[in-house]
Amino acid sequence: QVQLVESGGDLVQAGGSLRLSCAASGSIFSIGSMGWYRQAPGKQREMVATITSGGTTTYADSVKGRFTISRDNAKNMVYLQMNSLKPEDTAIYYCNARRRYTYSTYTDYWGQGTQVTVSS
């Protein structure tokens, strides 16, 4: 099992910044990619950003140029720096870790989520 604990969510004004952190523990020896997803009220959970163990990143189009994902493998941490926040970024942000077995089979682990609220 893998345990993920997020922190850093808060209420912030539009244009502001926040940094989310996710601490991973447990059986993390074969974790590949990690990432951040978010879910706004009444919407499906969506990918925000992911990062592989080698540092390759992907971003949702809506956050490109504003958000930066990073990872510290030695500390088992993943971060999401969020700048120029918009009200539409308001959501619960979830940390994700993926253990891949084959190209098509994997297990996803999730944190409990942290609330980000951006006021206009």
Salt bridges, closest charged atoms under 4 A:
GLU46 OE2 - ARG38 NE 2.70
ASP61 OD1 - LYS64 NZ 3.12
ASP89 OD1 - ARG38 NH1 2.96
ASP89 OD2 - ARG66 NH1 2.76
ASP108 OD1 - ARG98 NE 2.76
